[in-house]
Amino acid sequence: MSVPRLIAIAFIFACVSVAWLILGASVQFRTGSGYADIGRQVQELWGTPQTQMAPLVYITRDSPAGRGTFWEPDSSKINVALQLKHRQKGLLWYSTYDVDFNALYTFHNPTDKAEKATVEFAFPSQSAIYDNFAFVVKGARAQPSGDLARGAVFTLEVAPGEKVEVRVAYRSRGLDRWAYRFGQGVSNVKDFALTVDTNFKDINFPARSISASTKAETPQGWRLQWRFENLVSGFEVGVEMPRKLNPGPLAARISFFAPVSLFFFFTVLVVLGAVTGVNLHPMHYFFLGAAFFSFHLLFAYLADQVPLAVAFVISAAVSLTLVITYLGRVESWRFALREAGLSQFLFLVLFSYAFFFEGYTGLAITIGAIVTLAVLMQVTARVNWDAAFGKSRSEASRPGGPAAR
């Protein structure tokens, strides 16, 4: 392998790397350009992230403000069922869910005289539907106001020390996360019990929220419970929906990483060529780089049409077939399958597959690189590099060698 050939191979590597950068940028553009529009469409169909507020109970005044002293609930017993349904739009997956909300609140008049009180229940989102909505105060069913921003309002007379029950129930749909807030700012919460049943196993709690007091696994998912006797907090409680691996960002990340895979592959071929005498022409490296690029190009445009695993397998099979059949005709089937095929499977397929496991990609690539380095060091320990990278007449005259081809 002469120095001019190494320079030519480096130039080919640089050109293919630029192509990968362009492909990754185009996938990012495809993903980002329609994100806002598609996101709005999903929200119009399935609502937005929901945060349910605790109801407000206050003494009604005839003043301009209209609100007097607030009465905090004596107890809150809430049951919520979350049914996750992942939906794909373009190159992105969205975590949509159905929510069944059922709550019983109690409060009492702490004064020594009858008071006119108002109960306000705010909807968690204005961009949602509420099926089977029920708002029952002291046995009387109230109707929501004409403005979803205000929710449901009920005014009643409460005798001194009288205890009042408020029942609320509805079925709705949301996106990404569901949360419950005790009130505006710091709130004092008494006798609070919230039970959330999920149909998914992978649970997470949002930032600035209180994790569940207890967790019990069920056949469908988890039963999460929050129980507080007397809590003072400005945090909320809730659950984040698990996210599926998004095809667009995944394809972009794999494309941006691809030059590292090709660098390892070319390095192995150059070094093994020095050991075995198989020194490929730069044009061979050009076609091998194009075969590597075909994997990422095909995957980028298959990922939003078929399941990710299927797109990955098809793309890998096509690229492996191109490389192995090409080198089988250029050199030998043994070299194509053992040296080139195995190297491509490791550096292209396995390295790319590592991106399916967030948090482990760097470790997998590092281990692969170290193992490759160890193998190459052992194989080439006794190679005469001066002779291997010098101009060799035997290379030019070797039957079937680059010069003959």
C-alpha positions in Angstrom: 0.0 0.0 0.0 1.7 3.2 -1.2 1.3 6.6 0.4 -0.5 8.1 -2.7 -3.1 5.3 -2.3 -3.5 6.1 1.3 -4.1 9.8 0.5 -6.7 8.8 -2.1 -8.5 6.5 0.4 -8.5 9.4 2.9 -10.0 11.7 0.3 -12.7 9.1 -0.5 -13.4 8.8 3.3 -13.7 12.6 3.6 -16.2 12.8 0.7 -18.4 10.0 2.0 -18.3 11.6 5.5 -19.6 14.9 3.9 -22.4 12.9 2.3 -23.4 11.5 5.7 -23.4 14.9 7.3 -25.7 16.1 4.5 -28.0 13.1 5.0 -28.1 13.6 8.7 -28.9 17.3 8.3 -31.7 16.5 5.8 -33.3 14.0 8.2 -33.2 16.5 11.0 -34.8 19.1 8.7 -37.5 16.6 7.7 -38.1 15.9 11.4 -38.0 19.5 12.6 -39.8 21.2 9.7 -43.0 19.4 10.3 -42.7 19.0 14.0 -44.7 22.1 14.9 -47.5 21.4 12.4 -47.7 17.7 13.2 -47.6 18.5 16.9 -50.5 20.8 16.6 -52.4 18.2 14.7 -51.8 15.6 17.4 -52.9 18.0 20.1 -56.0 18.8 18.2 -56.8 15.1 18.0 -55.6 14.0 21.4 -55.2 17.1 23.6 -52.2 18.5 25.4 -50.3 17.4 28.5 -52.8 17.6 31.4 -52.4 19.0 34.9 -55.4 18.7 37.0 -55.8 21.3 39.7 -57.5 20.7 43.0 -60.9 22.3 43.3 -61.2 25.8 44.9 -63.7 26.3 47.7 -64.2 29.9 49.0 -66.7 32.1 50.7 -68.6 34.1 48.2 -68.5 37.9 48.7 -70.5 40.7 47.0 -67.2 42.6 46.6 -65.6 43.3 43.2 -63.2 40.4 43.8 -66.0 38.1 44.5 -63.9 35.8 46.7 -63.5 35.7 50.4 -61.7 33.1 52.6 -60.6 29.9 51.0 -61.5 26.6 52.6 -59.0 23.8 52.0 -60.4 20.3 51.5 -60.5 18.1 54.6 -59.8 15.0 52.4 -59.1 14.1 48.8 -59.7 10.6 47.5 -58.7 10.3 43.8 -58.6 7.4 41.4 -57.0 7.7 38.0 -56.5 5.2 35.2 -54.0 5.9 32.4 -54.2 4.0 29.2 -51.2 4.7 27.0 -51.4 4.5 23.2 -48.3 5.4 21.1 -49.1 7.0 17.7 -46.8 7.8 14.9 -46.9 10.9 12.7 -44.2 11.2 10.1 -40.8 10.6 11.7 -42.0 11.0 15.3 -43.9 8.9 17.8 -46.3 10.6 20.3 -47.3 9.3 23.7 -51.0 9.8 23.8 -53.2 8.4 26.6 -56.8 8.1 27.8 -57.4 9.2 31.4 -60.3 8.2 33.7 -60.5 10.6 36.6 -62.7 10.0 39.6 -62.4 12.0 42.8 -64.2 12.6 46.1 -63.4 15.8 48.1 -64.8 16.8 51.5 -64.7 20.2 53.2 -66.6 21.9 56.0 -67.6 25.3 57.1 -65.1 26.2 59.9 -67.1 29.3 61.0 -69.9 29.7 63.5 -72.3 31.0 61.0 -73.9 30.0 57.7 -71.9 31.0 54.7 -72.5 31.2 51.0 -69.7 29.2 49.4 -68.6 28.6 45.8 -66.9 25.5 44.5 -64.8 25.9 41.3 -63.4 22.9 39.4 -61.0 23.8 36.6 -60.5 21.5 33.6 -56.9 20.3 33.2 -56.7 21.5 29.6 -58.9 23.7 27.3 -57.7 21.6 24.3 -59.4 18.4 25.3 -62.7 16.6 25.4 -64.4 15.5 28.6 -66.7 12.5 28.3 -69.2 11.4 31.0 -68.4 14.6 33.0 -69.9 14.6 36.4 -69.7 17.5 39.0 -71.8 16.8 42.0 -71.8 19.1 45.1 -73.9 18.1 48.1 -75.8 15.6 46.0 -76.7 18.2 43.4 -75.3 17.8 39.9 -73.8 21.0 38.4 -73.2 21.9 34.8 -70.0 23.2 33.5 -69.9 26.9 32.5 -69.9 28.0 28.9 -66.2 28.8 29.2 -63.8 25.8 29.5 -61.2 28.1 30.9 -63.4 28.6 34.0 -64.5 25.0 34.3 -67.5 24.1 36.5 -68.8 26.4 39.2 -71.4 25.7 41.9 -72.6 28.0 44.7 -74.4 26.8 47.8 -75.3 27.6 51.4 -73.2 25.8 54.0 -74.4 25.7 57.7 -71.9 26.2 60.5 -69.7 23.1 60.8 -71.5 21.4 57.9 -69.6 18.9 55.9 -69.9 18.9 52.2 -68.9 16.3 49.6 -67.8 17.1 46.1 -67.6 14.4 43.5 -65.9 14.9 40.1 -65.5 12.4 37.3 -64.7 12.5 33.6 -62.9 10.6 30.8 -60.4 12.6 28.7 -57.4 12.3 26.5 -53.9 13.8 26.8 -50.3 13.8 25.6 -46.9 13.0 27.2 -47.7 13.6 30.9 -50.4 13.7 33.5 -50.1 15.6 36.7 -52.1 16.7 39.7 -51.5 20.1 41.4 -52.6 20.7 45.0 -53.1 24.4 44.4 -51.4 27.7 43.4 -48.0 28.0 45.0 -47.4 26.3 48.4 -50.5 24.4 49.6 -51.5 22.6 52.8 -52.8 19.1 51.9 -54.8 17.0 54.4 -55.8 13.4 54.2 -54.8 13.0 50.6 -54.9 9.7 48.7 -54.2 9.4 44.9 -54.2 6.1 43.1 -53.0 5.8 39.5 -53.3 2.6 37.5 -51.3 2.4 34.4 -51.2 -0.1 31.4 -47.4 0.5 30.9 -44.4 -0.8 32.8 -41.8 1.9 32.1 -42.8 4.7 34.5 -41.1 8.0 35.3 -42.0 11.0 37.4 -41.8 14.5 36.1 -39.3 17.1 37.3 -40.3 19.0 40.4 -42.8 16.4 41.4 -43.2 14.0 44.3 -42.7 10.3 43.5 -45.2 7.8 44.5 -45.4 6.6 48.1 -45.9 3.0 47.1 -45.7 1.1 43.8 -47.3 -2.3 43.1 -46.8 -4.1 39.8 -50.0 -5.3 38.1 -50.5 -7.6 35.0 -51.0 -4.5 32.8 -48.5 -2.1 34.4 -48.3 -0.4 37.9 -50.5 0.8 40.7 -49.0 4.0 42.0 -50.3 5.5 45.3 -49.6 8.9 46.9 -50.7 9.2 50.5 -50.2 12.2 52.7 -51.8 13.0 56.1 -50.7 16.6 56.4 -48.4 17.9 53.7 -47.1 21.3 52.9 -45.6 21.5 49.5 -45.4 23.6 46.3 -44.6 20.5 44.2 -47.1 18.4 42.2 -47.6 14.7 41.6 -47.9 12.9 38.3 -46.6 10.5 35.7 -44.7 10.9 32.5 -45.6 8.6 29.6 -42.9 6.4 28.3 -41.6 7.5 24.9 -40.9 5.2 21.9 -37.7 5.6 20.0 -38.3 8.2 17.3 -37.3 7.2 13.8 -36.2 10.7 12.7 -33.7 11.6 15.5 -32.4 8.0 15.6 -31.7 8.0 11.8 -30.0 11.4 12.1 -27.8 10.3 15.0 -26.7 7.1 13.2 -25.9 9.1 10.1 -23.8 11.6 12.0 -21.9 8.7 13.6 -21.4 6.8 10.4 -17.9 8.2 9.5 -16.6 6.6 12.7 -17.9 3.2 11.5 -16.3 3.7 8.0 -13.0 4.8 9.5 -12.7 1.6 11.5 -13.7 -0.5 8.5 -11.2 1.1 6.2 -8.5 0.8 8.8 -9.1 -2.9 9.2 -9.0 -3.4 5.4 -5.8 -1.4 5.1 -4.1 -3.2 8.0 -5.3 -6.6 6.9 -4.1 -5.8 3.4 -0.7 -5.2 4.8 -0.7 -8.5 6.5 -2.3 -10.7 3.8 -1.2 -8.9 0.7 -4.8 -7.9 -0.3 -4.3 -4.3 -1.2 -7.4 -2.9 -2.7 -7.5 0.0 -5.2 -8.9 3.4 -4.1 -11.8 2.8 -6.5 -12.7 -0.3 -4.5 -12.7 1.8 -1.4 -15.0 4.3 -3.1 -17.6 1.6 -3.9 -17.3 0.2 -0.4 -17.9 3.6 1.1 -21.0 4.0 -1.2 -22.2 0.5 0.0 -21.9 1.8 3.6 -23.8 4.9 2.7 -26.6 2.9 1.2 -27.4 1.5 4.7 -28.1 5.0 6.2 -29.8 6.3 3.1 -32.2 3.4 2.9 -32.8 3.4 6.7 -33.6 7.2 6.7 -36.4 6.7 4.2 -37.7 3.4 5.4 -37.9 4.4 9.1 -41.2 6.3 8.7 -42.8 3.7 6.5 -42.2 0.4 8.3 -41.3 -0.5 12.0 -37.9 0.6 13.0 -36.6 -3.0 13.5 -37.8 -4.0 10.1 -36.2 -0.9 8.5 -32.9 -1.6 10.3 -32.8 -5.3 9.2 -33.6 -4.5 5.6 -31.0 -1.7 5.4 -28.3 -3.8 7.0 -29.0 -6.8 4.8 -28.8 -4.6 1.6 -25.5 -3.0 2.7 -23.9 -6.4 3.7 -25.0 -8.0 0.5 -23.5 -5.1 -1.6 -20.1 -5.3 0.2 -19.8 -9.1 0.4 -20.8 -9.8 -3.2 -18.6 -7.0 -4.5 -15.5 -8.1 -2.6 -16.2 -11.7 -3.4 -15.7 -10.9 -7.1 -12.9 -8.4 -6.5 -10.7 -10.6 -4.2 -12.1 -13.9 -2.8 -15.2 -15.1 -1.1 -13.2 -16.1 2.0 -11.8 -12.5 2.3 -15.3 -11.0 1.6 -17.0 -13.1 4.2 -14.4 -13.5 7.0 -12.5 -10.2 7.0 -14.7 -7.7 5.3 -18.2 -9.1 6.1 -17.4 -9.7 9.8 -15.8 -6.2 10.1 -18.8 -4.6 8.4 -21.2 -6.4 10.7 -19.3 -5.2 13.7 -18.6 -1.6 12.7 -21.8 -0.8 10.8 -24.6 -3.1 12.0 -23.7 -3.6 15.7 -22.4 0.0 16.2 -25.6 1.4 14.6 -27.8 -1.0 16.6 -26.2 0.4 19.8 -28.2 3.6 19.2 -31.4 1.7 19.9 -30.3 1.6 23.6 -30.0 5.1 24.9 -27.3 5.5 27.5 -25.3 2.5 26.3 -24.3 3.7 22.9 -20.9 5.3 23.9 -20.0 2.3 26.0 -20.8 -0.2 23.2 -18.7 1.8 20.7 -15.8 2.1 23.1 -15.7 -1.6 23.9 -15.9 -2.4 20.1 -13.1 0.0 19.4 -10.9 -1.4 22.1 -11.5 -5.0 21.1 -10.7 -4.0 17.4 -7.5 -2.3 18.5 -6.4 -5.3 20.6 -7.0 -7.8 17.7 -5.2 -5.6 15.1 -2.2 -5.1 17.5 -1.9 -8.9 17.9 -2.3 -9.7 14.2 0.2 -7.1 13.1 2.8 -7.3 15.9 5.4 -8.8 13.6 4.6 -6.9 10.4 7.4 -5.0 8.7 5.6 -1.7 8.2 8.4 -0.2 6.1 7.9 -2.9 3.6 4.1 -3.0 3.9 3.7 0.7 3.1 6.5 1.1 0.7 6.1 0.8 -3.1 6.3 -2.9 -3.8 6.9 -4.4 -7.2 5.4 -7.7 -6.1 2.2 -5.8 -5.3 2.0 -4.4 -8.8 2.8 -7.8 -10.5 0.8 -10.1 -8.2 -1.8 -12.1 -10.2 -5.2 -10.7 -9.4 -3.7 -7.8 -7.5 -4.7 -4.1 -7.9 -2.4 -3.6 -10.9 -3.9 -6.6 -12.7 -7.4 -5.4 -12.0 
